Amino acid sequence: MEPTSRTFWRVRWEHDNDDDPIVMYYELDSDRMTCRVVEVFGDGRVQRADRVDPDAPTSLSWEPIPPLDEIHQQPEFTGRAITSEDFEAVWQRGSDSS
């Protein structure tokens, strides 16, 4: 069995709602399903998740994340690929959302 390749993205979300994150970091499998996610809020809070938990404030998605070109079609979102090292640095800063 071939190992699953992983990609890492940083997506910025321009909005005025303090309850929603302004930056999301994703570790994605080859089907663009989230393996881990980190959400950064305007107040500096950093939450992370590595499982689906509908009761947690931050959780993995049940659906694949859209491709970056689809994300860029929405003017409030900008995204780019990052390195696994960049993701790990942000992951270490986060606290578990449960």
Protein Blocks (a to p, Z undefined) as FASTA:
>chain_A
ZZddddddddddddfbfkbcfbdcddddfkopafbdcdddfkopacddfbdcfkbmbdcd
fbdcddfklmmmpmkbccddddfklmmmmmmmpccfZZ
